[in-house]
Amino acid sequence: FVSTRQFMLSSLETVIGLYGETFEIPCNNGTINAQDILMTKWKYVSHKGLTGDLLVKQKNQNVSISATDEYKGRVSMALTDQRTFTCMVVTGDITEYPVNVVIYKSPAGLEISDKAEDLEIGKLTKLGTCVAKDSNPAVNITWQKNNRPLVADGKGVDSIHASVLVDPVTGLSTTSSMLEYSAKKEDTGAEFTCSTRHTVGTELVSSPATFTITYSPPPPPRYKLTF
């Protein structure tokens, strides 16, 4: 007789890990009895689209590390390891369990820098730049005045410019948001803040910034007298 093995592929599962913390990538989630497993193999698809092996566990044997290329000498995770890992389980059949790994990191801090010395009524001024350092993925920043969101409207809030810088070594993102603002008389004592809410974690709010509101009266009219 001829013995055949059936190949089965499980649905994709996503696992979220927190940057700098240990997390576990599951294999089959207990759907297969450990006593029935003849071999377990972990593999991955590189960013170039090539398949590579990480480790193999034969029944009643120790784990054998088979990692090559970028994983040679390590079986640990970095931010660049956000990809799909596949656990192949061999029993009477062969079943693969793909797991998509996503790594999150909340910003290291949130602060307003490059603040204006003062704000002049009716004059468009760069109020400041809000910076959220070292997050993954990049965050969105919102500006507030007295806890109310500011939106670029061309009237008082002329523009909000956002930019993202990715660290080439760590892969972490730093988001900057610059606010250009035209002050009003009622802005005396107003508190300006910026905030962000990451995919994981609580909302971050910067320390409030207040500004001296100044006013420059228009020059007196000039009259031309003819005698």
Sequence and secondary structure as in RCSB ss.txt:
>XXXX:A:sequence
FVSTRQFMLSSLETVIGLYGETFEIPCNNGTINAQDILMTKWKYVSHKGLTGDLLVKQKNQNVSISATDEYKGRV
SMALTDQRTFTCMVVTGDITEYPVNVVIYKSPAGLEISDKAEDLEIGKLTKLGTCVAKDSNPAVNITWQKNNRPL
VADGKGVDSIHASVLVDPVTGLSTTSSMLEYSAKKEDTGAEFTCSTRHTVGTELVSSPATFTITYSPPPPPRYKL
TF
>XXXX:A:secstr
      EEE   EEEEEETTS     SGGG S GGG SEEEEEEE TTS EEEEEEEETTS EEE   GGGTT  
   GGG SEEEEEEESSSEEEEEEEEEEEB  SEEEEES  SEEEBT EEEEEEEEEEEEBS    EEEETTEE 
   SSSEEEEEEEEEE TTT  EEEEEEEEEEB GGGTT  EEEEEE SSS EEE   B  EEE           
  
